[in-house]
Amino acid sequence: MSPTRADFDQYMVPNYAPAAFVPVRGLGSRVWDQAGREFVDFAGGIAVNSLGHCHPAAVAALTEQANKLWHVSNVFTNEPALALAEKLVGATFADRVFFCNSGAEANEAALKLARRVAIDRFGPQKHKVLSAVNSFHGRTFFTVSVGGQPKYSDGFGPRPEGIAHFEYNNLASVEALIDDETACVIIEPILGESGVLPATREFLQGLRALCDKHNALLVFDEVQTGMGRTGHLFAYQYFGVTPDILSSAKSLGGGFPIGAMLATEAIASHLTVGTHGTTYGGNPLACAVAGAVFDVINDPATLAGVAEKRARIVAGLEEINAELGVFGTIRGLGLLIGAALKPEYEGRAKDVLSAATAEGLMVLMAGPNVIRFAPSLVIDDADIDEGLARFARALRAFKG
């Protein structure tokens, strides 16, 4: 007998509230549940399934590596990890790569490295971390404290010291906080979990200048925006602002858990043997899959296709909104799209999700007032059109 949704409530820690249906199979941008019901996937596992479900290149890499070598630990290195690191270095500003298992781990490593560099160079007083209000950088105690959302960080006792928060896209608020004791500023190029709000190029340029002035490092959290999501391999390339450290995960593995921290050689050299580590990070299985995913994404045709697919989705959303008038703005970059509800519908994003589910469509929230779309970077036009048709029906039902 197959497990059911009721088994979640019986056996699982209640820190999630999953949907009533249980997905069991996926192919491309379609998903089927236990009852055989089909869904169009505009959620992408929260911007993870960069090539959709069961992409042939990822399946082939996984199958081949599964018959060779799964895990050896970092007592040894392995060929897939070295090959993936070379690809990432060759395509970015970075000289060195640290592999881990998630975005939170990548950000934890980035923040530890930033503090280590600052303390090594200038002394123990240089330890402050600046981050945006309503940012999200993971769920470890350090990263959840750095993320400016008390609803996630409160209730776990005293927080790590030396963390302060500024207003996103408000350079003056950063200037009021940054000083010569600041180790780093960490920023999402698009504020993902809190509304799909892109940074302005001027804001990121201002952060770069302030960090340089105060000998602080600039860390880009590209867990959600990286690996083609914006139509560039990484969002920093779109903005033309180069960080000192970059974190990646989600789309990097196309659904297989992997994270990475990228840095220049001068900065990475401060993590000497034994200063940081992970048992599973950089395992052959994850790196083989990520290497195959990288090759598909870092192709001019794939990256150009992101802009084309965004235009098709946004045009469809605008047409739906012209009829139904539910959204005030449609924003984002590439295939990370946010549709912000008008004031009269504020707080009802969850109701929109429920209506979408009833119509066989998987979408996301980005806070209580924004519907988020993060589909596969290679989603077919037919799936886009069908998903939009289902979304239109869902919104008609939502409005009554």
C-alpha positions as CSV (number, residue, x, y, z in Angstrom):
1,M,0.0,0.0,0.0
2,S,1.4,3.4,-1.0
3,P,2.0,6.1,1.6
4,T,-0.7,8.9,1.6
5,R,-0.7,12.5,2.5
6,A,-2.2,11.5,5.9
7,D,1.1,9.7,6.7
8,F,2.9,13.1,6.6
9,D,0.8,14.2,9.6
10,Q,1.4,10.9,11.4
11,Y,5.2,10.5,10.9
12,M,6.8,13.8,9.8
13,V,7.9,16.7,11.9
14,P,5.2,19.4,11.4
15,N,7.4,22.2,10.1
16,Y,5.9,22.0,6.6
17,A,2.3,22.2,5.4
18,P,2.5,20.3,2.1
19,A,-0.3,20.3,-0.5
20,A,-3.1,17.7,-0.3
21,F,-1.9,15.8,-3.3
22,V,1.3,13.8,-3.5
23,P,3.4,14.0,-6.7
24,V,4.8,10.7,-7.9
25,R,6.1,11.3,-11.4
26,G,7.4,14.2,-13.5
27,L,8.4,14.7,-17.1
28,G,9.5,18.0,-18.5
29,S,7.1,20.6,-17.1
30,R,4.3,18.1,-16.3
31,V,3.7,16.3,-13.0
32,W,1.3,13.5,-12.0
33,D,0.0,12.7,-8.5
34,Q,-1.0,9.4,-6.9
35,A,-4.4,9.6,-8.6
36,G,-2.9,10.1,-12.0
37,R,-4.0,13.8,-12.1
38,E,-1.7,15.9,-14.3
39,F,-0.3,19.3,-13.3
40,V,1.6,22.0,-15.3
41,D,4.6,22.9,-13.2
42,F,5.3,26.7,-13.0
43,A,6.9,26.3,-9.6
44,G,10.0,24.3,-10.5
45,G,10.5,23.0,-7.0
46,I,11.1,26.6,-5.9
47,A,13.4,27.5,-8.7
48,V,15.3,24.2,-8.5
49,N,14.2,22.1,-11.5
50,S,16.1,24.2,-14.0
51,L,15.6,21.7,-16.8
52,G,12.2,20.4,-15.7
53,H,11.7,16.9,-14.5
54,C,13.8,13.9,-15.6
55,H,15.7,15.8,-18.3
56,P,17.6,13.3,-20.5
57,A,21.0,14.8,-19.9
58,A,20.6,14.8,-16.1
59,V,19.1,11.3,-16.1
60,A,22.0,10.0,-18.2
61,A,24.6,11.6,-16.0
62,L,23.0,10.3,-12.9
63,T,22.6,6.7,-14.2
64,E,26.2,6.6,-15.5
65,Q,27.7,7.9,-12.3
66,A,25.5,5.7,-10.1
67,N,27.1,2.7,-11.7
68,K,30.6,4.1,-11.0
69,L,31.1,5.9,-7.7
70,W,28.7,7.6,-5.3
71,H,30.7,8.9,-2.3
72,V,34.3,9.0,-1.1
73,S,34.3,12.0,1.3
74,N,36.7,14.9,1.1
75,V,39.5,12.7,2.3
76,F,39.8,12.2,-1.4
77,T,38.8,14.3,-4.4
78,N,36.9,13.0,-7.4
79,E,36.7,13.5,-11.2
80,P,33.1,14.9,-11.4
81,A,33.8,17.5,-8.7
82,L,37.0,18.7,-10.4
83,A,35.3,18.9,-13.8
84,L,32.4,20.9,-12.4
85,A,34.7,23.3,-10.5
86,E,36.6,23.9,-13.7
87,K,33.4,24.7,-15.6
88,L,32.3,27.2,-12.9
89,V,35.7,28.9,-12.7
90,G,35.8,29.1,-16.5
91,A,32.4,30.8,-16.7
92,T,32.6,33.3,-13.8
93,F,34.8,35.8,-11.9
94,A,35.9,33.0,-9.5
95,D,39.2,31.2,-9.2
96,R,38.1,28.7,-6.5
97,V,35.0,26.6,-5.7
98,F,33.7,25.0,-2.5
99,F,31.0,22.4,-2.9
100,C,28.3,21.6,-0.3
101,N,24.7,20.3,-0.3
102,S,22.4,23.3,-0.2
103,G,21.9,27.0,-0.5
104,A,22.0,27.5,3.3
105,E,25.3,25.6,3.5
106,A,26.7,27.7,0.6
107,N,25.7,30.9,2.4
108,E,27.1,29.6,5.7
109,A,30.4,29.0,4.0
110,A,30.3,32.4,2.3
111,L,29.7,34.2,5.6
112,K,32.3,32.3,7.5
113,L,34.8,33.0,4.8
114,A,34.0,36.7,4.7
115,R,34.5,37.0,8.5
116,R,37.6,34.9,8.3
117,V,39.1,37.2,5.6
118,A,38.2,40.3,7.5
119,I,39.6,39.1,10.8
120,D,42.8,37.7,9.3
121,R,43.4,41.0,7.5
122,F,42.2,43.6,10.0
123,G,41.7,42.0,13.4
124,P,38.8,40.5,15.4
125,Q,36.8,43.7,15.6
126,K,36.0,43.5,11.9
127,H,33.2,41.0,12.0
128,K,29.9,42.8,11.2
129,V,27.6,41.3,8.6
130,L,25.1,43.6,6.9
131,S,22.0,42.2,5.1
132,A,18.7,43.4,3.8
133,V,15.4,43.5,5.7
134,N,13.2,40.7,4.5
135,S,16.1,38.9,2.8
136,F,16.4,35.1,3.0
137,H,19.7,33.3,3.1
138,G,18.9,29.9,4.6
139,R,17.8,28.1,7.7
140,T,21.0,27.4,9.6
141,F,21.1,29.5,12.8
142,F,23.7,31.9,11.3
143,T,22.0,32.3,7.9
144,V,18.5,32.6,9.3
145,S,19.8,35.3,11.7
146,V,21.5,37.1,8.8
147,G,18.2,37.0,6.8
148,G,16.1,39.9,7.9
149,Q,12.9,38.0,8.8
150,P,12.2,37.7,12.5
151,K,9.3,35.3,11.8
152,Y,12.0,32.7,10.9
153,S,14.7,33.7,13.4
154,D,12.8,34.4,16.6
155,G,12.2,31.8,19.2
156,F,15.6,30.0,19.1
157,G,17.4,31.9,21.8
158,P,20.2,34.6,21.5
159,R,21.2,35.3,18.0
160,P,24.8,35.6,16.7
161,E,26.2,39.1,17.3
162,G,27.4,41.6,14.7
163,I,24.4,41.4,12.3
164,A,22.5,44.4,11.1
165,H,19.8,45.0,8.5
166,F,19.3,47.7,5.9
167,E,16.4,48.5,3.5
168,Y,16.6,46.9,0.1
169,N,17.4,49.2,-2.7
170,N,18.0,52.0,-0.2
171,L,21.7,52.9,-0.4
172,A,21.4,55.6,2.3
173,S,20.3,52.9,4.8
174,V,23.4,50.9,4.0
175,E,25.6,54.0,4.4
176,A,24.1,54.5,7.9
177,L,25.3,51.1,9.0
178,I,28.5,50.2,7.2
179,D,31.8,51.1,8.9
180,D,35.4,49.9,9.2
181,E,34.2,47.0,11.4
182,T,32.0,45.6,8.6
183,A,33.3,42.3,7.3
184,C,30.8,41.9,4.5
185,V,27.5,42.9,2.9
186,I,25.4,40.0,1.6
187,I,22.6,40.7,-0.9
188,E,20.2,38.8,-3.2
189,P,20.2,40.4,-6.6
190,I,16.5,39.7,-6.6
191,L,14.8,39.6,-3.3
192,G,13.2,36.2,-3.9
193,E,11.2,34.9,-0.9
194,S,9.9,38.4,-0.1
195,G,8.2,39.5,-3.3
196,V,10.5,38.9,-6.3
197,L,11.9,42.4,-6.1
198,P,14.9,43.0,-8.3
199,A,17.7,45.3,-7.1
200,T,18.5,48.4,-9.1
201,R,21.8,48.4,-10.9
202,E,22.6,51.7,-9.1
203,F,22.0,50.1,-5.7
204,L,24.3,47.2,-6.4
205,Q,26.9,49.5,-7.8
206,G,26.6,51.6,-4.7
207,L,27.1,48.5,-2.5
208,R,30.2,47.6,-4.4
209,A,31.6,51.1,-3.9
210,L,30.8,51.1,-0.2
211,C,32.4,47.7,0.4
212,D,35.5,48.9,-1.4
213,K,35.7,52.0,0.7
214,H,35.4,50.1,4.0
215,N,37.5,47.1,3.0
216,A,34.4,44.9,3.3
217,L,33.6,42.0,1.0
218,L,30.5,41.9,-1.2
219,V,28.6,38.6,-1.2
220,F,26.0,37.8,-3.8
221,D,23.5,35.2,-2.7
222,E,22.6,33.7,-6.1
223,V,21.0,30.5,-4.8
224,Q,17.7,31.5,-6.5
225,T,19.0,33.8,-9.3
226,G,21.9,31.8,-10.5
227,M,22.4,29.2,-13.2
228,G,20.5,30.8,-16.0
229,R,17.4,31.9,-14.1
230,T,17.8,35.6,-15.2
231,G,18.9,34.7,-18.8
232,H,22.5,35.1,-17.7
233,L,24.5,32.3,-16.1
234,F,24.5,34.4,-12.9
235,A,22.7,37.6,-12.2
236,Y,25.8,39.6,-11.4
237,Q,26.7,39.3,-15.1
238,Y,23.4,41.0,-15.9
239,F,23.9,43.8,-13.5
240,G,27.6,44.3,-14.3
241,V,28.6,44.2,-10.6
242,T,31.1,41.6,-9.6
243,P,31.0,40.3,-6.0
244,D,33.9,38.9,-4.0
245,I,32.0,35.8,-3.0
246,L,29.0,34.1,-4.7
247,S,26.7,31.3,-3.4
248,S,24.9,29.0,-5.7
249,A,22.5,26.0,-5.3
250,K,18.9,25.2,-6.4
251,S,19.2,25.2,-10.2
252,L,22.8,24.1,-10.1
253,G,21.8,20.5,-9.6
254,G,18.5,20.7,-11.5
255,G,16.8,18.9,-8.7
256,F,19.8,16.9,-7.2
257,P,21.0,18.5,-4.0
258,I,24.2,20.5,-4.4
259,G,25.5,23.9,-3.4
260,A,28.6,25.9,-4.2
261,M,30.5,28.9,-3.0
262,L,32.6,30.7,-5.5
263,A,35.4,33.1,-4.7
264,T,38.7,34.6,-6.0
265,E,41.9,32.9,-5.1
266,A,43.1,35.7,-2.7
267,I,39.9,35.4,-0.7
268,A,39.5,31.6,-0.9
269,S,43.1,31.1,0.4
270,H,41.9,32.1,3.9
271,L,40.0,28.8,4.3
272,T,43.0,26.7,5.0
273,V,42.9,22.9,5.7
274,G,40.5,22.2,8.5
275,T,38.9,25.6,8.8
276,H,35.7,24.5,7.1
277,G,34.3,21.3,5.6
278,T,31.4,19.0,4.8
279,T,31.1,15.2,4.6
280,Y,28.9,15.0,1.5
281,G,29.8,18.2,-0.3
282,G,31.3,17.6,-3.8
283,N,30.3,14.0,-3.9
284,P,30.7,12.4,-7.3
285,L,26.9,11.7,-7.8
286,A,25.8,15.3,-7.2
287,C,28.7,16.8,-9.2
288,A,28.1,14.5,-12.2
289,V,24.5,15.6,-12.4
290,A,25.3,19.3,-11.9
291,G,28.0,19.1,-14.6
292,A,25.4,17.8,-17.1
293,V,22.9,20.4,-16.0
294,F,25.6,23.1,-16.4
295,D,26.4,22.1,-20.0
296,V,22.7,22.4,-21.0
297,I,22.2,25.8,-19.2
298,N,25.5,27.4,-20.2
299,D,24.6,27.3,-23.8
300,P,23.7,30.5,-25.7
301,A,20.5,29.0,-27.1
302,T,19.3,28.0,-23.6
303,L,20.2,31.4,-22.1
304,A,18.6,33.3,-25.0
305,G,15.5,31.2,-24.7
306,V,15.0,32.4,-21.1
307,A,14.2,35.9,-22.3
308,E,11.8,34.5,-25.0
309,K,10.0,32.4,-22.5
310,R,9.7,35.2,-20.0
311,A,8.2,37.4,-22.7
312,R,5.6,34.8,-23.5
313,I,4.7,34.3,-19.9
314,V,4.5,38.0,-19.0
315,A,2.4,38.7,-22.1
316,G,0.0,36.0,-21.1
317,L,-0.1,37.3,-17.5
318,E,-0.8,40.8,-18.7
319,E,-3.6,39.6,-21.0
320,I,-5.2,37.7,-18.1
321,N,-4.8,40.8,-15.8
322,A,-6.4,43.0,-18.4
323,E,-9.5,40.8,-18.1
324,L,-9.5,40.2,-14.4
325,G,-7.5,43.1,-12.8
326,V,-6.0,41.1,-9.9
327,F,-2.4,42.2,-10.1
328,G,-0.9,45.6,-9.6
329,T,2.6,44.8,-11.0
330,I,4.4,42.0,-12.7
331,R,8.1,42.1,-12.0
332,G,11.3,40.1,-11.8
333,L,14.0,39.0,-14.3
334,G,14.1,36.1,-16.7
335,L,12.1,33.2,-15.4
336,L,11.8,34.4,-11.9
337,I,8.6,36.3,-12.1
338,G,6.4,37.9,-9.4
339,A,2.8,39.0,-9.8
340,A,1.9,41.3,-6.9
341,L,-1.8,41.4,-5.9
342,K,-3.7,44.6,-5.9
343,P,-4.5,46.2,-2.5
344,E,-8.0,44.8,-2.5
345,Y,-6.6,41.3,-2.7
346,E,-3.7,41.7,-0.3
347,G,-2.9,38.7,1.9
348,R,-4.7,36.3,-0.4
349,A,-1.8,34.7,-2.3
350,K,-2.4,31.4,-0.6
351,D,-6.0,31.5,-1.9
352,V,-4.7,31.9,-5.5
353,L,-2.4,29.0,-5.0
354,S,-5.3,26.8,-3.9
355,A,-7.3,27.9,-6.9
356,A,-4.4,27.1,-9.2
357,T,-4.0,23.6,-7.6
358,A,-7.7,23.0,-8.3
359,E,-7.0,23.8,-12.0
360,G,-4.0,21.5,-12.2
361,L,-1.3,24.2,-12.0
362,M,1.7,24.4,-9.6
363,V,2.7,28.0,-8.7
364,L,4.4,29.6,-5.7
365,M,4.0,32.4,-3.2
366,A,6.7,35.0,-2.4
367,G,5.1,36.4,0.7
368,P,1.3,36.8,1.3
369,N,0.8,39.2,-1.6
370,V,2.9,37.9,-4.5
371,I,2.4,34.9,-6.8
372,R,5.8,33.6,-7.9
373,F,6.6,31.7,-11.1
374,A,9.9,29.8,-11.4
375,P,9.4,27.3,-14.2
376,S,11.9,25.2,-16.1
377,L,14.4,27.2,-18.2
378,V,13.5,25.0,-21.1
379,I,9.8,24.8,-20.7
380,D,7.9,24.2,-23.9
381,D,5.7,26.9,-25.4
382,A,2.8,24.5,-25.3
383,D,3.2,24.0,-21.6
384,I,3.5,27.8,-21.0
385,D,0.2,28.3,-22.9
386,E,-1.6,25.5,-21.1
387,G,-0.3,26.7,-17.7
388,L,-1.5,30.2,-18.5
389,A,-4.9,28.9,-19.5
390,R,-5.2,27.0,-16.2
391,F,-4.0,30.1,-14.3
392,A,-6.7,32.2,-16.0
393,R,-9.4,29.7,-14.9
394,A,-8.0,29.7,-11.4
395,L,-8.1,33.5,-11.1
396,R,-11.7,33.5,-12.4
397,A,-12.6,31.0,-9.7
398,F,-10.6,33.1,-7.1
399,K,-12.6,36.2,-8.0
400,G,-15.9,34.3,-7.9
